[in-house]
Amino acid sequence: MQTLDLQEIGLRAVNKTLHAQSADTNQTSWIIENAKGAHAIACGLDAPIEVTVKGSTGYYCGGMNSQATVNIHGSAGPGTGENIMSGKIVIEGDASQYLGATGHGGLIVVKGNASSRCGISMKGVNIVVQGNIGHMSAFMGQSGNLVVCGDAGDALGDSCYEARFFVRGTVKSLGADCEKKEMRAEHIEILKSLLEEAGIDADPSEFTRYGSARTLYTFDVDNVGAY
Amino acid sequence: MCGIVGLFLKDAALEPHLGEMLTAMLVTMTDRGPDSAGIAIYGGATPGRTKMTVQSDTPETSFAGLETALSKALGASVHMSVKSTHAILDLPAGTTAKARAALPAIDPALRLMSRGDSLEIYKEVGLPRDVAARFELNTMSGTHGIGHTRMATESAVTTMGAHPFNTGDDQCLVHNGSLSNHNSLRRKLRRDGIHIETENDTEVGAAYLTWQMQNGATLGQALERSLDDLDGFYTFVVGTRDGFGVLRDPIACKPAVMAETEQYVAFGSEYRALVDLPGIEHARVWEPEPATVYFWSHDTPAPTSKAA
């Protein structure tokens, strides 16, 4: 277990140390103390290590993450896990706006609530939120799954492509071209395994699936005369 | 980009440290705006007296005979204290309008920064650290205050383009964001007789609130109506004589973080502005909802209220 004091050595030294870990490092477990809401903590990690941040983080924690597991023992600021490629981010508290923005893979888990624009432009990341999410979530979501055990705000899945949304609570309103979808056996399986992976105890049958009505993103240039 | 900080003290024991606490919060937000900085401090009112803060780019000449000249114009005793380019004028209650009218004749270089019984506004071009040092902000005490660091986007970097903007007696506004309909709104407000000095979009937002309140709206109502009349991005923090309010536009892209303990209610554009506040580890930390007016006041029994 290695401990880094962010206030003592500075953000660059923290990130540089973590970046120096290769695929076969034997220093797989890291703790970052005195985060004090700093931005860009543990960004761009690319090794199978586990990093635990003690305290709340600022913007972009775990951004561009590959392979690593980042635990935030506090709340997380805007853009946490943006462009995540693989690996896992677990937030014990709440997450601010545009969590996991444009994420390509991996898993993000929020034990508290997420905010507006959660999963905006998601491209394969899976996001599981135990609480609620805010407005305009999964705007233009292309692929991946967004699971919400609580409620969703206005304009869920506006202009989405093939990303899937599972909401257990209420949805304040659906965005453009987003509609309620049938929950089939294969969706129950997807949802079940996501909830298990997230360590959240919830019954998949209590969720409603939402997704693209496929009348917006299927634009073909041959039809340009219709507009 | 801009950064906003705000502190409303519930615990009177912290009042001597208000300036110090706000300055630290403000300097942390420097990355959000290096162009200029300003602080509004509610330092407490003296019965029978009121205040005006004025500024001049040539303070030696402008302030030289100001106290005497203004006392003469009012026919009453005025006390002046000088802090760098700003002078705080302590006037008899009820003489603000007369004093304001007398200023241009005394020296046209004088600019009015604030008026009110408790409010003092200090703002200048420069880094937050330097602006704070210039005015010795960390020595100031008071019940509540708001601060702003500016990244100029819609208009030039000037003293008068800095926030906070004084919107009425003891009232001021700071803004993170940019208004898009400020030009048409400025024309409309000027036609209605509202004085707007700069091309700054926030000044228009402040003038809009003033205009609403002059036409009978409460501050809460004025903020509610701004949701319909203002176009653009905004997190607004307003200071009033006995409290402060927060409003985010419906899209709420511009950040806002709040923390509350038994000792204070604090506002920051980023969580890291709040990290050195006493008891922050156990504070209730949350983000205000979009399109919702929040208001805290010393005068109401419950320290927090959320206007519908």
Contacts between the chains, C-beta under 8 A, distances in Angstrom:
chain1	res1	chain2	res2	distance
A	36	B	272	6.1
A	36	B	275	4.4
A	37	B	270	6.6
A	37	B	271	3.9
A	37	B	272	3.4
A	37	B	273	8.0
A	37	B	274	7.4
A	37	B	275	5.1
A	38	B	272	6.4
A	39	B	272	7.7
A	56	B	271	5.7
A	56	B	285	7.4
A	58	B	270	6.0
A	58	B	271	6.2
A	58	B	272	5.4
A	59	B	270	7.6
A	75	B	271	7.5
A	75	B	285	6.5
A	77	B	255	8.0
A	77	B	270	6.9
A	77	B	271	5.9
A	78	B	255	6.3
A	94	B	286	7.8
A	96	B	255	7.4
A	96	B	287	6.4
A	97	B	252	7.6
A	97	B	253	7.6
A	97	B	255	7.7
A	115	B	287	6.4
A	116	B	252	6.0
A	116	B	290	7.4
A	135	B	252	7.8
A	135	B	290	7.0
A	136	B	251	7.8
